[in-house]
Amino acid sequence: MNKILDILSTEAPKPLVFGWFHLMWIGLLIIAITLTAMFLKKTTERQNKWILFTFSLTCIVVGVLKQLIYSYHGGEGWSYQWYAFPFQFCSTPMYVGMIAAFLPDSKIRRAMYGFLAIYGMFGGLCIYVYPEQVFNTGYLFVQIQTMLYHGIIFLMGVYLIVSGRVESKKEFLLGGFSVFLSLVLLAEILNVIA
């Protein structure tokens, strides 16, 4: 495990905003959006669940690896870095997407879809437009993880919109906002407890 983390902890220079690394990820996201719009417009309910599950699981796996990298200190041992705990604004779509993948059609699931389409897309887009802060890490894997992760949460919203699962109705807007407020409340409770 330590050898794998040594590899994943390979240091790299900080990418430049709108440098080749950033532009490459923007290009990959544009390709992914195009393919999503072309091939995922008409999905069955079963396919929908698998798509959300796959998107969310990918985010969780790379998120766990990021947590391990931040907690691993080579020969100095392990210590968890609480500032990187994955319950920040951009972390929440992976949890919401995973839960929504297993819910039957309901107001709660539609509210979660609204959250993913509005807030998830916004969080993903912010990082793609201006990734200066997330590029500050010196770890190559974390630089890749952050662009992959934010691209996926943006793509989740695109998928839900192009597949017709999110419409610009008051139900989705208010539902998405209620999920957002619930997550803010949960974050504040976690802040007080921790």
N, C-alpha and C positions, 0 to 999 in steps of 0.2 A: 504494500500500500504506500509506504514512504517513497519508494522508487517512482511509482506512478505520480505521486504528488510532486516529487522533484521535477519530473518532466513537465507537468502542468504548471508548475511555478516558474517556468523559464521566463526570464526577464526580457523585456523588449522596450525599445524607445517609445516614448509617448507619440501616438499618431497625431498628425496635424488635422485640424478641422478643415474639411474640404481638401485634404490631401488624398493620396491614392487609396489608402485603407478605407477612409470614410466614403469616398466616391464609389469604391467597389461594393460596399454594403448597400449604398443607395441603389446602385444598378441591380444588385441581387434582389432587393425588395421590390423594385419595379417589375422585374421578371416574375417574382412570386405573385404579385398582385395581378398581373396579366394572366398567368396560368390559373389562378383562383377564379378570376372572372370568366375565363373560358370554360373551365372544366368542373367547377363546383357550384354552378348556378342551380342545378336541379339535383338535389340530394334527398335520399329517403331519410326517414327519421333514424333508422339504424346507422346509416352512413354519417349523419349529422353527429350522433353521439360519439362515433369513432373518431371523427375529425376533431371535435372538441377535446376528447380524451387524449389524442395524440399530441395536439398543440400543447395542452396543459402539462402532460407528462414530460414532454421535451423540455419545457420551461423548468419544471421541478428538478429534473435530472441535472441540467446544467447549473441550476441554482444551488443544488446540494454540492456539486463539485466546487463552485465558487466559495461556498461556506467552508469547505475543507481546506481550500488553498489559503483563505484568510486566517484560518485557525492553525495551520501547520507552520512551524517555524524551524524546519530542518532539524539539525542536531540539538536545538534548544528545546524541543518538545512541542506540546500542544497547548494552546490557550484560546478559548472562544472569544471572538471579537464582537461584542454585543452591538456595536454601532452598525454592523452589517447584517443584523438579524433580518430575515426576509419577511418583514411585514411593513414595508414602506409602500408609497402610492403605486409604484410600478410593479411591486411584488404581488399585489392583490389579484390581478387578472388570472394568474395561474391557479389560485385557489378557487376563485369564482367559476372559471371555466371547467375545472375538474368537477365541482359540485353540480354545475348545470348539465354536464354530460350524463349524469345519472338520474336527473329529475324528470318525471313525466311532464307533459305540457301543463303549465299552470301559470298563475300570475307571478309566482316567485321566480320560475325559470325565465319568463319573459322579462321580468325586471333585471335578472342577471344578464340576459342578452343585451338589454339596453345599456347596462353598465359597461359590458365588454365593448360594445360598439361606440359608446361615447367616451368613457374615461380611459378604457384600455387603448383605444386608437390615439387619443390625445397624448397619453404617456409615451407610447411608442413613437409617435410623430415628433414630440419634443426632443427626444434623444437623437433622432435622425436629422433634425434641423440644426441642432446645436449640441454636439456631444462633448464639448470641452471638459465638463466635470467628470464624465465617466471615462474619458481617455486619460485621466490623471494616474491611473494605476500603472504600475510597471510590469504587471504580469500579462504575457501574451494571451493566455487562455481567458483571462477575465476581460480583456479587450474584445476578444472574439465572442465570448459569452454574452456580454452586454449588448452587442449589436444583434446577435442572433435572437436573444431574448426579446428585446424591444421590437425587432422586426416581426416576431411571432405574435406578440400581443397586438400589434397594429394589424397584422394579417387576420387574426381572429375576428376583429371587428369588421374588416372588409368582407370576410367570408359570410358572416351573419347578415350583412346588408345585401350582398349580391345574391344570396340564397333565399332572400325574402323573409328571413326569420326576424329581422328587425325592420320595422317601418317607422317613418317619422310621425308616429302617433303620440298623443299625450301619454298613453299608457307606458310606452317604452321610455320616454323622457323622464316622467315622474318615477317610474320604477327604477331606472338607472340611477337617478338622484337618491332614491331611498336606500339603494344598496350602498352607494357611496357614503351616505350619512351613517349607515349602520357600521361600515368599516372604520370610519373616523371615530365613532364611539368606541368600538372595540380597541382601536389603537390607543385611545386615551386611557381606557381601562388597563391595557397592558403597560402603558407608561407609568401609571400610578402603582401597579403591582410590582413592577421591576424597579 
